Amino acid sequence: MDPVTAFTMVSGAISGVRKLCALVKEAQEAGKEVADLTSQVTHHVGKVLEHTQTLKQAEIGRAHV
């Protein structure tokens, strides 16, 4: 194999690896964002359920008065 072809192949391989690394980093960041969003949604759903339970208890107490 001549040196120019070898250099071109190696350069192409290095470029591919760099693109793959960038894609992995992007996927990791997206995963962190999804995990954060899931955590926020779970927190808010928990608060809604908590307040729904409080409202039900208040309605029950009011019905017995």
C-alpha positions, 0 to 999 in steps of 0.5 A, a space after each residue: 500500500 502506498 503511503 498516501 493511501 495509508 495516510 488517507 485510510 488512517 485519517 478517515 479512521 481517526 475522523 470516524 473515531 472522533 465523530 463516534 466520541 462526539 456522538 457518545 458525549 451527546 447521547 450521555 448529555 441527552 440521557 442526563 437531561 431525560 433523567 433530570 426531567 423524569 426526576 422533576 416529573 416524579 416529584 411533581 406527580 408525588 406532590 399532586 398525589 400528596 395534596 389529593 390525599 390531603 383534599 380527600 381527608 379534608 372532605 371526609 372531615 367536613 362530611 362528618 361535621 
